[in-house]
């Protein structure tokens, strides 16, 4: 069971990295599509694209900043949830990314619970 959870977490982490790579490629393609040889890049588009890239880069480091949770009790659970919410706000995470982040930062029964009731 524990190996299945680890495999599921690894798979989700890989999917998250693939999604982030796809997001980056989409942004890059959007920028290139909007460029003409003689045209200038609109400053708003450039600014938004760099902001999106900045958020993606920040998202790569988030799991290492959240203390893992294994079901230690209500107080630790509350702290972990606050850390998750704060991190998700920093990177403008959607529900899928939030679940992946919860899986990456949980262990033991907490990880099993998340796996059972959200993704697998």
C-alpha positions, 0 to 999 in steps of 0.5 A: 500500500505504501509503495502504491502511494509513493508511486502515485505521488511520483506519478503526480509529481511527474505530471505536474512537471510535464504540465509546467513544461507544457505551460512554459512551451505554450507561453513561449509559442504565444510570444513567438506567434505574436511577434512579427519581424517588424512588429514590437512586442506589446509591453502588456503581453511581455509583462504578463508572459514574464509574470507567468514564467516567474510563477512557474519558476516559483512553483518548482521550489514550493514543495521544499518550503512546506513541512511534510504532514503525516497525520500528527494531529489537529494543530499540525494539520492546521499549520500544514493547511495554512502553509499549503494555502499560502503556497498556493496563493503565491503561485496562483495554483488551481485545484489540480496543482493544489492536490499535487502539492498536498500529495508531495508534502504529505506522508503516511496516513495523510498521504493515503487519505489524499490519494484515496479521496482525490486522485487515484 
